Amino acid sequence: DFHGPGESRVDLGALPPLPPSVTPVWADWDLQRRS
C-alpha cells in the first residue's frame, strides 16, 4: 500500500505519538534478524 503526497488526510510522520497505554503491532518484530 503506497500513499503519495496529497493522497491521505495526514502526511507520513505527521501523526502524534501513540499514547503510552497503546502497544504498536511492530513492538514485537525482530528487526535485527535479516536473511
C-alpha distance matrix in Angstrom:
0.0 3.8 6.8 10.1 13.5 14.8 11.7 12.0 15.2 15.1 14.4 12.7 15.8 17.8 17.9 21.2 21.6 21.5 24.9 27.0 27.2 23.4 22.2 18.6 17.0 16.8 20.6 21.7 19.5 21.8 20.3 23.6 23.4 22.0 23.2
3.8 0.0 3.8 6.5 10.0 11.7 9.2 10.1 13.7 13.3 11.9 10.6 14.0 16.0 16.7 20.3 21.1 21.7 25.3 27.5 28.2 24.6 23.6 19.9 18.9 18.4 22.0 23.5 21.2 23.3 21.2 24.4 24.7 23.1 24.5
6.8 3.8 0.0 3.8 6.7 8.1 5.6 6.7 10.3 10.2 8.9 8.6 12.3 13.6 14.6 18.4 19.9 20.7 24.3 26.9 27.8 24.4 24.0 20.4 20.1 19.8 23.1 25.1 23.2 25.5 23.3 26.5 27.3 25.9 27.6
10.1 6.5 3.8 0.0 3.8 6.3 5.6 7.8 11.2 10.9 8.7 9.1 12.8 13.8 15.7 19.5 21.3 22.7 26.3 29.0 30.2 27.0 26.7 23.2 23.1 22.5 25.6 27.8 25.7 27.7 25.2 28.1 29.1 27.5 29.2
13.5 10.0 6.7 3.8 0.0 3.8 5.6 7.3 9.8 9.3 7.0 8.7 11.9 12.1 14.6 18.2 20.5 22.4 25.9 28.7 30.2 27.3 27.4 24.2 24.7 24.1 26.9 29.5 27.6 29.7 27.1 30.0 31.3 30.0 32.0
14.8 11.7 8.1 6.3 3.8 0.0 3.8 5.7 7.6 8.5 7.7 10.5 13.6 12.9 14.9 18.5 21.2 22.9 26.1 29.3 30.6 27.7 28.3 25.2 25.8 25.8 28.6 31.2 29.7 32.1 29.7 32.9 34.1 33.0 35.0
11.7 9.2 5.6 5.6 5.6 3.8 0.0 3.8 7.1 8.6 8.5 10.5 14.1 13.7 14.9 18.7 21.1 22.2 25.5 28.6 29.4 26.3 26.7 23.5 23.7 23.9 27.0 29.4 27.9 30.4 28.4 31.6 32.6 31.4 33.2
12.0 10.1 6.7 7.8 7.3 5.7 3.8 0.0 3.8 5.3 6.5 8.6 11.9 11.1 11.7 15.4 17.8 18.8 21.9 25.2 25.9 22.9 23.6 20.6 21.2 21.7 24.5 27.2 26.0 28.8 27.0 30.5 31.6 30.9 33.0
15.2 13.7 10.3 11.2 9.8 7.6 7.1 3.8 0.0 3.8 6.8 9.7 12.0 10.1 10.2 13.5 16.5 17.5 20.2 23.7 24.5 21.9 23.2 20.7 21.8 22.6 25.0 28.0 27.3 30.3 28.6 32.1 33.5 33.1 35.5
15.1 13.3 10.2 10.9 9.3 8.5 8.6 5.3 3.8 0.0 3.8 6.5 8.3 6.3 6.8 10.4 13.3 14.8 17.8 21.2 22.4 19.9 20.9 18.4 19.9 20.3 22.5 25.6 25.0 27.7 25.9 29.3 31.0 30.7 33.3
14.4 11.9 8.9 8.7 7.0 7.7 8.5 6.5 6.8 3.8 0.0 3.8 6.2 5.4 7.6 11.3 13.8 15.8 19.1 22.1 23.7 21.1 21.7 18.8 20.2 19.9 22.1 25.2 24.1 26.5 24.2 27.4 29.2 28.7 31.3
12.7 10.6 8.6 9.1 8.7 10.5 10.5 8.6 9.7 6.5 3.8 0.0 3.8 5.5 7.3 10.8 12.3 14.2 17.9 20.4 22.1 19.2 19.2 16.2 17.3 16.6 18.9 21.9 20.5 22.8 20.5 23.6 25.4 25.0 27.7
15.8 14.0 12.3 12.8 11.9 13.6 14.1 11.9 12.0 8.3 6.2 3.8 0.0 3.8 5.7 8.3 9.4 11.9 15.5 17.7 19.9 17.5 17.6 14.9 16.8 15.8 17.4 20.7 19.8 21.8 19.5 22.5 24.8 24.8 27.8
17.8 16.0 13.6 13.8 12.1 12.9 13.7 11.1 10.1 6.3 5.4 5.5 3.8 0.0 3.8 6.5 9.1 11.9 15.0 17.8 20.0 17.9 18.8 16.6 18.8 18.4 19.8 23.3 22.8 25.1 23.0 26.0 28.4 28.5 31.5
17.9 16.7 14.6 15.7 14.6 14.9 14.9 11.7 10.2 6.8 7.6 7.3 5.7 3.8 0.0 3.8 6.5 8.7 11.7 14.8 16.6 14.5 15.8 13.8 16.3 16.6 17.8 21.3 21.3 24.0 22.5 25.7 27.9 28.4 31.5
21.2 20.3 18.4 19.5 18.2 18.5 18.7 15.4 13.5 10.4 11.3 10.8 8.3 6.5 3.8 0.0 3.8 6.5 8.9 11.9 14.1 12.8 14.5 13.5 16.6 16.9 17.3 21.1 21.6 24.3 23.0 26.0 28.5 29.5 32.8
21.6 21.1 19.9 21.3 20.5 21.2 21.1 17.8 16.5 13.3 13.8 12.3 9.4 9.1 6.5 3.8 0.0 3.8 6.4 8.8 11.4 10.1 11.4 10.7 14.2 14.3 14.1 17.9 18.8 21.3 20.3 23.2 25.8 27.1 30.6
21.5 21.7 20.7 22.7 22.4 22.9 22.2 18.8 17.5 14.8 15.8 14.2 11.9 11.9 8.7 6.5 3.8 0.0 3.8 6.4 8.1 6.4 8.2 8.0 11.7 12.6 12.2 15.9 17.3 20.2 19.8 23.0 25.2 26.8 30.2
24.9 25.3 24.3 26.3 25.9 26.1 25.5 21.9 20.2 17.8 19.1 17.9 15.5 15.0 11.7 8.9 6.4 3.8 0.0 3.8 5.4 5.6 8.6 10.0 13.7 15.0 13.8 17.3 19.4 22.2 22.3 25.3 27.5 29.5 32.9
27.0 27.5 26.9 29.0 28.7 29.3 28.6 25.2 23.7 21.2 22.1 20.4 17.7 17.8 14.8 11.9 8.8 6.4 3.8 0.0 3.8 5.5 7.6 10.1 13.7 14.7 12.6 15.8 18.3 20.9 21.3 23.9 26.3 28.6 32.1
27.2 28.2 27.8 30.2 30.2 30.6 29.4 25.9 24.5 22.4 23.7 22.1 19.9 20.0 16.6 14.1 11.4 8.1 5.4 3.8 0.0 3.8 6.6 9.8 13.0 14.8 12.8 15.6 18.5 21.3 22.3 25.1 27.0 29.4 32.7
23.4 24.6 24.4 27.0 27.3 27.7 26.3 22.9 21.9 19.9 21.1 19.2 17.5 17.9 14.5 12.8 10.1 6.4 5.6 5.5 3.8 0.0 3.8 6.3 9.5 11.6 10.3 13.2 15.7 18.9 19.8 22.8 24.6 26.7 29.9
22.2 23.6 24.0 26.7 27.4 28.3 26.7 23.6 23.2 20.9 21.7 19.2 17.6 18.8 15.8 14.5 11.4 8.2 8.6 7.6 6.6 3.8 0.0 3.8 6.5 8.3 6.7 9.4 12.1 15.2 16.3 19.4 20.9 23.2 26.3
18.6 19.9 20.4 23.2 24.2 25.2 23.5 20.6 20.7 18.4 18.8 16.2 14.9 16.6 13.8 13.5 10.7 8.0 10.0 10.1 9.8 6.3 3.8 0.0 3.8 5.4 5.5 8.6 10.1 13.6 14.2 17.6 19.0 20.8 23.8
17.0 18.9 20.1 23.1 24.7 25.8 23.7 21.2 21.8 19.9 20.2 17.3 16.8 18.8 16.3 16.6 14.2 11.7 13.7 13.7 13.0 9.5 6.5 3.8 0.0 3.8 5.6 7.1 8.1 11.8 12.9 16.4 17.1 18.7 21.4
16.8 18.4 19.8 22.5 24.1 25.8 23.9 21.7 22.6 20.3 19.9 16.6 15.8 18.4 16.6 16.9 14.3 12.6 15.0 14.7 14.8 11.6 8.3 5.4 3.8 0.0 3.8 5.5 5.2 8.7 9.2 12.8 13.8 15.4 18.4
20.6 22.0 23.1 25.6 26.9 28.6 27.0 24.5 25.0 22.5 22.1 18.9 17.4 19.8 17.8 17.3 14.1 12.2 13.8 12.6 12.8 10.3 6.7 5.5 5.6 3.8 0.0 3.8 5.8 8.6 9.7 12.7 14.3 16.6 19.8
21.7 23.5 25.1 27.8 29.5 31.2 29.4 27.2 28.0 25.6 25.2 21.9 20.7 23.3 21.3 21.1 17.9 15.9 17.3 15.8 15.6 13.2 9.4 8.6 7.1 5.5 3.8 0.0 3.8 6.4 8.9 11.5 12.2 14.9 17.8
19.5 21.2 23.2 25.7 27.6 29.7 27.9 26.0 27.3 25.0 24.1 20.5 19.8 22.8 21.3 21.6 18.8 17.3 19.4 18.3 18.5 15.7 12.1 10.1 8.1 5.2 5.8 3.8 0.0 3.8 5.8 8.8 9.2 11.4 14.3
21.8 23.3 25.5 27.7 29.7 32.1 30.4 28.8 30.3 27.7 26.5 22.8 21.8 25.1 24.0 24.3 21.3 20.2 22.2 20.9 21.3 18.9 15.2 13.6 11.8 8.7 8.6 6.4 3.8 0.0 3.8 5.5 5.8 8.7 11.8
20.3 21.2 23.3 25.2 27.1 29.7 28.4 27.0 28.6 25.9 24.2 20.5 19.5 23.0 22.5 23.0 20.3 19.8 22.3 21.3 22.3 19.8 16.3 14.2 12.9 9.2 9.7 8.9 5.8 3.8 0.0 3.8 5.6 7.4 11.0
23.6 24.4 26.5 28.1 30.0 32.9 31.6 30.5 32.1 29.3 27.4 23.6 22.5 26.0 25.7 26.0 23.2 23.0 25.3 23.9 25.1 22.8 19.4 17.6 16.4 12.8 12.7 11.5 8.8 5.5 3.8 0.0 3.8 6.2 9.8
23.4 24.7 27.3 29.1 31.3 34.1 32.6 31.6 33.5 31.0 29.2 25.4 24.8 28.4 27.9 28.5 25.8 25.2 27.5 26.3 27.0 24.6 20.9 19.0 17.1 13.8 14.3 12.2 9.2 5.8 5.6 3.8 0.0 3.8 6.8
22.0 23.1 25.9 27.5 30.0 33.0 31.4 30.9 33.1 30.7 28.7 25.0 24.8 28.5 28.4 29.5 27.1 26.8 29.5 28.6 29.4 26.7 23.2 20.8 18.7 15.4 16.6 14.9 11.4 8.7 7.4 6.2 3.8 0.0 3.8
23.2 24.5 27.6 29.2 32.0 35.0 33.2 33.0 35.5 33.3 31.3 27.7 27.8 31.5 31.5 32.8 30.6 30.2 32.9 32.1 32.7 29.9 26.3 23.8 21.4 18.4 19.8 17.8 14.3 11.8 11.0 9.8 6.8 3.8 0.0
